Amino acid sequence: MAYIKVEQFEDKITSGLIENYRESIELLGEDPNREGLLKTPERVAKSMQYLTQGYQIDAKAILDSAKFHEDVNEMVLVKDIELYSLCEHHMLPFYGKAHVAYIPNGVITGLSKIARVVDAFSRRLQVQERLTSQILNVIQEALQPHGVAVVIEASHLCMMMRGVQKQNSVTTTSAFCGQFQKNETRSEFIRLIGSKLH
């Protein structure tokens, strides 16, 4: 039985990207007709569409699809959510972990939806600062909780492979609203994301 890989991409976008990447390879001094590069423009065209699929995803709709009324008002934390994104300045990857918490106000969401929201915004051309705020803002808008906290820790290849070439640097960004603006609540969140309970 033959192996058949099924992928769905918009033909017009794919063909346009293929031509652009083929020309880029040539401009960089390579031969796009060389055996190893023949299919590279198509592979990159499809890869970039996959890596930026977040533009087609409505993050608020993700949360709205799984809202449940529960009389809960203690912190809900999903930590160590892997994220992969592309820096919008150099289109090089940055990757790391997001820690997201909220304090329900009578409404909770499915835990996997928090991770899907992170993906929806990270699968775009991004800066880490905006990504952090976007995650916070959509959770606040969709769930109307007592507070939201988001911390992202990420390594940026634009700092590691080029420019200052600092391989061990990690960038941390945070955003807090509502109850998390109080020192006590914020401190509990910071303590929990740093602990190894599992």
C-alpha positions in Angstrom: 0.0 0.0 0.0 1.4 3.4 -1.0 1.9 6.2 1.5 -0.4 9.1 0.7 0.0 12.4 2.7 -3.1 14.5 2.6 -2.6 18.3 3.1 -5.0 21.1 2.4 -3.6 24.5 1.4 -5.1 27.3 -0.7 -3.7 26.9 -4.2 -3.4 30.6 -5.0 -1.5 31.4 -1.9 0.7 28.3 -2.3 1.6 29.0 -5.9 2.4 32.6 -5.1 4.7 31.7 -2.2 6.4 29.0 -4.3 7.4 31.6 -6.9 8.6 34.0 -4.2 10.7 31.3 -2.4 12.1 30.0 -5.7 13.2 33.6 -6.6 14.6 34.1 -3.1 16.8 30.9 -3.3 18.1 32.2 -6.6 18.8 35.7 -5.3 20.7 34.1 -2.4 23.1 32.5 -4.9 21.8 29.0 -5.0 20.4 27.0 -7.9 16.7 26.3 -7.3 16.9 23.5 -10.0 19.5 21.6 -7.9 18.1 18.2 -6.9 18.0 19.0 -3.1 16.2 22.3 -3.7 13.7 21.3 -6.4 10.8 20.9 -3.9 12.1 23.3 -1.3 10.0 26.3 -2.4 6.8 24.2 -2.2 7.8 22.8 1.2 8.5 26.2 2.6 5.3 27.7 1.1 3.3 25.0 2.9 5.3 25.2 6.1 4.8 29.0 6.3 1.0 28.6 5.9 1.0 26.0 8.7 3.2 28.2 10.9 0.9 31.2 10.4 -2.4 29.4 10.6 -3.4 31.5 13.6 -4.7 34.2 11.3 -7.5 31.9 10.4 -8.4 31.1 14.0 -10.8 33.1 16.1 -9.4 32.8 19.7 -12.5 34.1 21.3 -14.7 31.5 19.5 -12.4 28.8 21.0 -13.3 30.0 24.5 -17.0 30.6 23.7 -17.3 27.0 22.4 -16.6 25.6 25.9 -18.0 27.8 28.6 -19.5 26.2 31.6 -21.3 27.8 34.6 -19.6 26.7 37.8 -19.6 28.3 41.3 -15.8 28.5 41.4 -13.8 31.5 42.3 -10.3 30.1 43.0 -7.3 30.4 40.6 -7.2 28.1 37.5 -3.7 27.7 36.2 -2.5 26.0 33.1 1.3 26.2 33.0 4.2 25.1 30.8 2.1 25.4 27.6 4.6 24.9 24.8 4.6 27.7 22.2 6.2 28.2 18.9 6.0 31.5 17.0 7.8 33.6 14.4 9.4 36.9 15.2 7.8 39.5 12.9 11.1 41.4 12.5 13.2 38.6 11.1 10.7 35.8 10.6 12.9 33.5 12.7 11.3 31.3 15.4 10.9 32.0 19.0 9.8 29.2 21.3 9.2 28.6 25.0 6.4 28.2 27.5 3.3 30.1 28.5 1.7 30.1 31.9 -1.9 31.3 32.0 -4.2 31.7 35.0 -7.6 33.2 35.6 -10.0 33.5 38.5 -13.5 32.5 37.4 -16.5 34.7 38.0 -19.1 31.9 37.6 -17.8 30.7 34.2 -15.0 28.3 33.4 -13.7 27.0 30.1 -12.2 23.7 29.0 -8.6 23.5 30.0 -7.5 22.6 26.5 -9.0 25.8 25.2 -6.4 27.8 27.1 -3.7 26.0 25.2 -5.6 26.4 21.9 -5.8 30.2 22.5 -2.0 30.3 23.0 -1.6 28.5 19.7 -4.1 30.8 17.9 -2.0 33.8 18.7 1.5 32.3 18.5 0.9 30.9 15.1 1.2 34.3 13.6 4.0 36.8 12.9 4.5 38.1 16.4 6.4 39.9 19.1 6.4 38.3 22.5 5.1 41.4 24.2 1.9 41.6 22.0 1.4 37.8 22.2 1.3 38.0 26.0 -1.3 40.8 26.0 -3.5 39.2 23.3 -3.8 36.0 25.3 -4.8 38.0 28.4 -7.3 40.2 26.6 -9.2 37.5 24.9 -9.6 35.5 28.1 -10.8 38.6 29.9 -13.2 39.4 27.1 -14.7 35.9 26.7 -14.9 34.7 30.3 -15.2 38.0 32.2 -13.2 36.5 35.2 -12.1 38.3 38.3 -8.6 38.4 36.9 -6.2 37.0 34.3 -2.4 36.4 34.5 -0.1 35.5 31.6 3.7 34.9 31.7 5.7 33.8 28.7 9.3 32.6 28.8 10.9 32.3 25.3 14.1 31.9 23.5 14.4 33.9 20.2 16.5 32.6 17.3 16.8 36.2 16.0 19.0 36.8 19.1 20.7 33.4 19.0 21.5 32.8 15.4 22.2 36.4 14.3 22.8 39.8 15.8 24.1 39.6 19.3 24.2 35.7 19.2 23.4 35.1 22.8 22.4 31.4 23.0 21.4 31.3 26.6 19.2 34.4 26.8 15.5 34.0 27.7 12.9 36.7 27.4 10.1 36.8 30.0 7.0 38.9 29.5 4.0 39.2 31.8 0.5 40.7 31.8 -1.9 40.9 34.7 -5.4 42.3 35.2 -8.1 42.3 37.9 -7.3 40.4 41.1 -3.8 39.6 39.8 -2.9 43.2 40.1 -2.9 42.6 43.9 0.5 41.6 45.3 -0.9 38.6 47.2 -2.6 37.0 44.2 0.2 37.8 41.9 2.7 36.3 44.3 0.7 33.1 44.6 0.6 32.8 40.8 4.4 33.4 40.5 5.0 30.8 43.2 2.8 28.2 41.5 4.4 28.6 38.1 7.8 28.1 39.6 6.9 25.1 41.7 7.2 21.4 40.6 4.0 19.9 41.9 3.9 17.0 39.4 
